[in-house]
Amino acid sequence: MTLAEDIVNVAPAQPQLKLIHTTLVAAFRAICDEERLEPYRCPIMGTDLVYLFYGRPAYRPGGFARTEIHRDLRPVFFLFDAELIDQYHSVYPCDTGAHHRGLFDAQLSGITLCQLNCQTIEFAAQRVVARFFRSNFNYFFGRATTLLIPPATNPVADAFHKLLTAPGTRDHDDRCLTVEVQRPTSLPLPGRLRALLLPDDVAAEMAARVQLFESNGVDVQIYHPQAMSNPSRIVEQQFERIAKMQDIQ
């Protein structure tokens, strides 16, 4: 029994959202120099992977309690055209790291990542959105449907739906609500990067690079962080902005 078996006949949610990779300013500079996202070793999967999230900037750099004055720790958001990314290793309906650490065990105990992997079916991320959220808007803002129609066809889908809708305090954040996409090879920026959101002073510092992005059709936008910033909270503060960049109204 797998989640893919439950969603395979669900009409994909439209339109297709961009894939998002969130990183730190320090890493952003290296990515610009290499003009690609390079895979790195994943201890959970035991292989080199590039990590992206479908539609939502779910990755949280650092902790929520930490305030940083170091500007290299602030987030930068890459938005990639999903149609142009030709090779996925896996597509999961939630964060694999949190699953591995047992943070979802209250609902997903005994359910393996293999059972959650939906890579075998076309438009898997869009089908997850349609099945469990019904629209891109609900998915982006984490509003899972309380009633599955039709009901879950197997225990894996039922348990995942319970994870999304369980009331009360949790030991994890909204990455349980976000489709994770893994790619086993490097992801070049040219021809694939569609939008970029970064701090204003970094955009000014790297003005020549920003101009190059814009000349290649990349929508470059800036945000104005406070001097003493919490990187994780900055991500949440940019949700509304990124929703507009995804044409979610």
C-alpha positions in Angstrom: 0.0 0.0 0.0 1.4 3.4 -1.0 0.3 7.0 -1.2 0.8 7.0 -4.9 -1.9 4.3 -5.2 -4.4 6.6 -3.5 -3.6 9.7 -5.6 -2.9 8.2 -9.0 -6.4 9.0 -10.4 -6.7 12.4 -8.9 -6.8 15.3 -11.4 -3.6 17.4 -10.8 -4.1 20.9 -9.2 -3.6 23.7 -11.7 -1.6 25.6 -12.5 1.7 24.0 -11.8 3.6 25.9 -9.1 7.3 26.7 -9.2 9.7 24.6 -7.2 11.5 26.5 -4.4 15.0 26.2 -3.0 15.7 28.3 0.1 19.3 28.8 1.1 21.4 31.3 3.1 23.2 34.4 1.7 26.5 32.7 2.3 25.5 29.7 0.1 23.9 32.0 -2.4 27.2 33.6 -3.4 28.7 30.1 -4.1 25.6 29.1 -6.1 26.0 32.2 -8.2 29.7 31.5 -8.9 28.9 27.9 -9.9 25.6 28.9 -11.7 24.0 25.7 -10.3 22.7 24.0 -7.3 25.0 21.1 -6.4 23.8 17.9 -4.7 25.1 17.1 -1.3 25.2 13.9 0.7 21.9 13.0 2.4 22.5 10.8 5.4 18.9 9.6 5.3 18.9 8.5 1.6 22.6 7.6 1.5 23.2 9.5 -1.8 23.9 13.0 -3.1 20.7 15.1 -3.7 19.4 18.5 -4.4 16.4 19.4 -2.2 13.5 21.5 -3.3 10.0 22.1 -2.1 6.9 22.3 -4.3 5.4 25.7 -4.3 6.1 26.7 -0.6 9.2 28.1 1.1 9.1 25.5 3.8 12.8 25.2 4.7 13.7 27.0 7.9 17.3 28.0 8.4 18.4 28.1 12.0 16.1 28.1 15.0 13.1 30.3 15.8 14.6 31.5 19.1 17.8 32.8 17.6 18.4 36.4 16.6 21.3 37.0 14.3 23.2 40.1 13.3 25.3 38.1 10.8 23.8 39.0 7.4 25.1 35.9 5.7 22.6 33.8 7.7 19.5 35.4 6.1 17.5 33.4 3.5 17.5 33.7 -0.3 14.7 32.1 -2.3 15.1 30.5 -5.7 12.0 29.7 -7.7 12.4 27.2 -10.6 10.1 26.3 -13.4 9.0 22.8 -12.5 8.3 21.9 -16.2 11.9 22.4 -17.1 13.4 20.2 -14.3 13.7 16.9 -16.1 14.9 14.5 -13.4 13.5 13.7 -10.0 14.9 11.1 -7.6 11.8 11.1 -5.3 8.7 13.1 -4.6 7.4 12.9 -1.0 4.3 14.6 0.5 6.2 15.8 3.5 9.7 16.6 4.9 11.8 13.4 4.9 14.1 14.7 7.6 11.3 15.2 10.1 9.9 11.8 9.2 13.3 10.1 9.8 13.6 11.8 13.2 10.2 10.4 14.2 8.5 13.8 14.4 5.5 12.4 12.6 5.2 9.1 14.5 2.0 10.0 16.2 0.2 9.6 12.8 2.8 7.8 10.6 4.3 5.2 12.9 5.1 2.1 10.8 4.8 4.0 7.5 8.0 4.1 5.5 9.4 6.7 3.2 9.0 4.1 0.4 5.3 4.0 1.0 5.1 7.8 0.8 7.3 8.2 -2.3 5.1 9.3 -5.2 7.8 9.6 -7.9 6.4 6.7 -9.9 3.4 8.7 -11.1 3.2 11.8 -13.3 2.3 15.2 -11.8 2.7 13.7 -8.3 3.1 17.0 -6.4 0.0 18.5 -8.1 -2.0 15.3 -7.3 -1.1 15.6 -3.6 -2.2 19.2 -3.6 -5.6 18.4 -5.2 -6.2 15.3 -3.0 -5.4 16.8 0.4 -5.8 20.6 -0.1 -8.1 20.9 -3.1 -6.4 24.1 -4.4 -3.0 25.8 -4.7 -4.2 28.5 -2.4 -5.1 26.1 0.4 -1.9 24.2 -0.1 0.3 27.3 0.0 -1.2 28.5 3.2 -1.3 25.0 4.8 -5.1 24.6 4.9 -5.6 20.8 4.5 -9.1 19.6 3.7 -10.8 18.2 6.8 -12.9 15.7 4.7 -11.3 13.6 2.0 -13.7 13.0 -1.0 -13.6 10.2 -1.8 -12.4 8.7 1.5 -8.8 7.4 1.7 -8.3 4.2 -0.3 -5.6 2.8 2.0 -4.1 3.2 5.5 -1.2 5.2 4.2 -3.3 7.9 2.7 -5.6 7.9 5.8 -2.6 8.3 8.1 -1.1 11.1 6.0 -4.4 12.9 6.1 -4.5 12.6 9.9 -1.0 14.1 10.0 -2.2 17.1 8.1 -5.3 17.7 10.2 -4.3 16.6 13.7 -5.3 19.2 16.3 -3.2 20.4 19.1 0.5 21.2 19.7 3.1 19.6 17.5 6.8 19.0 17.7 7.3 19.9 14.1 6.6 22.8 11.7 4.7 23.2 8.5 7.1 21.0 6.5 4.6 18.2 7.1 2.3 20.2 4.8 4.9 20.6 2.0 5.8 18.3 -0.9 9.5 17.6 -1.0 11.2 17.0 -4.3 14.7 15.4 -4.6 17.0 15.5 -7.6 20.1 13.4 -7.8 22.1 15.7 -10.1 23.1 19.3 -10.2 20.5 21.9 -11.2 21.8 24.6 -13.5 20.3 28.1 -13.0 20.4 29.2 -16.7 17.1 28.4 -18.4 15.5 27.0 -15.3 15.5 29.8 -12.7 12.4 31.9 -13.0 12.4 34.1 -9.9 14.7 35.2 -7.0 14.0 36.9 -3.7 16.9 38.2 -1.7 17.8 40.9 0.9 18.2 44.4 -0.4 21.8 44.9 0.6 22.9 41.7 -0.9 21.2 42.7 -4.2 23.1 46.0 -4.1 26.4 44.3 -3.3 25.9 41.8 -6.2 24.3 44.3 -8.6 26.2 43.0 -11.6 25.0 39.4 -10.9 21.4 40.6 -10.3 21.5 42.5 -13.6 22.7 39.3 -15.4 19.8 37.4 -13.9 17.3 40.0 -15.0 18.8 40.1 -18.5 18.1 36.3 -18.7 14.4 36.8 -17.8 14.7 36.1 -14.1 12.2 38.1 -11.9 14.5 39.4 -9.2 12.8 40.9 -6.1 14.2 42.2 -2.8 13.0 42.3 0.8 14.1 44.6 3.6 15.2 42.6 6.6 15.7 44.1 10.0 19.3 44.6 11.1 19.0 41.9 13.8 17.1 39.1 12.1 15.8 35.7 12.9 16.4 33.7 9.6 13.5 31.3 10.3 11.0 34.0 10.9 12.1 35.9 7.8 10.9 32.9 5.8 7.4 33.1 7.4 7.4 36.9 6.8 7.9 36.3 3.0 5.0 33.9 2.5 2.6 36.5 1.2 5.3 37.9 -1.1 6.1 34.5 -2.5 2.4 33.7 -3.0 2.2 36.6 -5.4 5.3 35.4 -7.1 3.5 32.1 -7.6 0.4 33.9 -8.9 -1.6 32.6 -5.9 -4.4 35.1 -5.1 
